[in-house]
């Protein structure tokens, strides 16, 4: 098992499974086996599913917020904001249209471009917004007919485990899987031949390693990496009025977020 530590007290308050590579491979195999049937479900049913999941997350908002505060350390009010964002992004994803693009429609020819599922999506999430970023990774994959293997940060896995439990109450076995473990699991996911896309939020060096590992089978990649965010103060700005908001934005989520101002 892995110990999950409350950063406010530095005490272990929970343990989670420490998966090995064989268990990760089993999760990928389950996702691959479930993907074809999931891709054949209708857009209408997948849209309805996401609305149901938004309701389920909202119904457990207090529980999710308290878990996030215990394992990640942000103040409870900010954890509540994160859960609210998770619900809102789930509903937003449910409402997304996936249109068929007509390339040509002439007297003798009609050409259409359709978006089709990629297959198995690997999701590797960080510890700073653990629930909301998992939502960003998982919900679009489900909406578009893909299955998922999720590896949360070993610092903040419990909220994501509960999220996957809720999802698995609504979807067939194998559609969404979670593997908790150390960094070797993430490396195995990024190089796995049966994973067709990686979504990763984290550091630039880790993103570089994922890109290198993914090259073997030309995985699609979405890499949300570190930034160097600037506050731009225009000449006509009221400096006294904006100085404090700029300062506070630099310390959003204790400064542990890609959107925190850095210069």
N, C-alpha and C positions, 0 to 999 in steps of 0.2 A: 504494500500500500504506500501511498504518498500522504504525508502530513500537510494539512492546510492550516496556515498560521493566521491568526488575527493580528494585523500589523499594529493595532492600537495597544494590545496587551503583550504581543510576542508569544502568546500561548497557542498551542495546537487546539483547535476546536472541532476538527473533523478529519477523517481520512477518506481517501478515494482509491480506487484500484490503480495499481501501477501496471499498465498493460505492457505486454511484450510484442515483438514484431509478428509473431504467429497470430496473436489476437488482432493486431491491426490488419493483417492479411485476410483474416476471417471476416472482418468488418467490410473490407473492400469487396470481397466475394459476395457477401450478402447484398451490398448495394448494387453490384453488377447484375446479380440475379433478379433483383426487384425492378431494375430500371425500365425494361421493355414494357412491362404491364403499366408502370406508372406513366410512362410517356404516352400511352394510349388512352389515359383518362382525359376527359374533356376539359377545355379551358374553363368552362363554367363551373365544373366541380372543383377544380383546383383553386379558382377564385373564391368559391364558397368556403373551402377548407381554410384559406388564409384568414377570412373573416372570423371563422370559428376559433382559430388559434389566437387572434387578437383579443377576442372575448375571454378566452381561457387565461391568457397572460394578465389581462386587466383584472380578472377576478382574483388573481393571486398577487396583485401588485404589492401589497404590504409584505408578503413573504419574500418576494424577489428583492425588494429594496433592502430588507434586513439582512438577507444573505449577502448581497453585494457589499454592504457596509462592513459586515463581519470579515469577509475574505479580501476585500480590496482596500478598504480604509476610508473611502470618501464619506463625507457627512451624510446623514440619512436623507436630508432634503434633496441633496444632489443625486443620491441613489433613486429617489422617487422620480426625479426628472428623467433619469436614464430609463426607468421602466416605462414611463409615459412615452418617451421617444420610441421604445421598442414596440409598443402598441401602435403608435402612429405610423411607423415605418412598415409594419406588417399590413396595415390597412392600405397604405399608399401602394405597396407592391401588389396587393390584391386588385387594385383599380387599374393597374397598368394595362394598356392595350398592346397586343403583339400583332400588328397588322400584316397582311399580305401585301407586298409591294408589287404593283403591276409595272413591269419593265416595258412591255410592248403589247398593244391590243389593236392589231390591224385586221384587215379583211381576212387574211389567211393565216394569221399567227397570233398566239397569245403567250407571253412569257411572264411568269410570276416568280417572285423570290419569297420563299417561306423560311421562317426561323424554325429550326428543329433542335430538339434536345441534344446536348453533347454527350451525355452518359453519366459517369460518376464524377462528382465535384468534390475535391478535397478542400476543407475549410480549416485554416489555422488562425486562431484568434488570440489577441493579446489580453493583458490584465487591466488595462486602464478604463475601458468601457466594455466589460466582458459580455454583458447581455446584449446591448444595443448593436455591437459589432457582429456578434453571432447572428442576430436578426438580419443585418445587412448581407451577410454571406449566405445564410440558409434559405430565407424566404424567396429571393429571386430564383434560386436554383429549383425550389419546389414549384414555383409558379410556371416555370418554363419546361417542366417535365423531366428534370434531372434528379438523381438520387445523391445523397450526401454522406461523406465521412468527415466528422468534425473532430478536431483536436484542439481543445481549449488550453489556455495557459495553465501550467501546473500550480500557479499561485492562486488562480480564481476559477476552479473548475465546477464548483457546486451549483452556481446559478445556471450554468449551461447544461449540467446534467438534468436539473429540474425542467429546463426548457425542452430538452429532447424527450423526457418522460411525457410531457404534455403533448408534444407532437405525435409521439408513438401511440397515444390513445386514439388518434384520428387517422393515421396513415397505415398502410400495410407494412408488415415486417420487412426490414431491410431498406426501406426508403430513406430513413435518416438514422445514422449510427454515430455513436460518440466513443472515442478512445482517449482515455486519460493516461498520461505518461510523461516522460522526460523528453529532451530534445531529439533523441534518436528516433522517436515515433514521427516527429515532423519531417525528418530527413527521409524516412522510409516512405511517407506519403508523397513527398515531392518527387520521388524517383519511381513511384509505382507505375508499372506499365498499363494497369487497368484504370487509372485515374486520368480523366481527360482534361480536367481544368483544375487549377489551383487558385484559391482566393486567400490572400495572406495580408494581414495587417501587422506591422511590426518594424523592426529596425532595417536600415538600408543594408548592412552587411549580411543579415539573414536573408533578405530579399535577393541579394546577389547569389547566395548559395542555392536558393530555391530555383532561380532562373537557370543556373548551371545544371542542376539535377533534372529539371524539367525538359531539357533539350533533347534527351534521348528519344522521347516519343512525341516531341513537338506539342507539349501541353499548351493549352491556352492559359494565360496568366493574367490575374488582376493583382497587382502589388501596390498596396497603400503603405508607403514607407515614410521615413522621417523628412521633415521639411525645415525651412528656415524662414518663419513667418515674420513679415514686416508690418509695423504700424506706420501708416503714411499720414502725416500731419500736414494739411494744406496751409498755405500762407494766411488765409482768412479765418482759421480755426480759433476758437476760444480755448486757449491752452488750459486755463484754470478749470474750465468745465470738463474737458476731456481727459485731463491727466490721470485722475483716479480711475475712470473706466479702463483706460489703456493699461494701467498698472494691474488692475484686477484681472484683466483678460490674460495677462502674462502668467497668472497663477490659477487659471481655470483648472478645476480638478487637481488641485495642488501642483499645478504646472505639468501634470502627467498626461498630456494630450498633444496630438500633432498640431492642433489649432492654437496652442498657446503662443502668444507673441514672444518673439525672441530678439527682436531688434527694432 
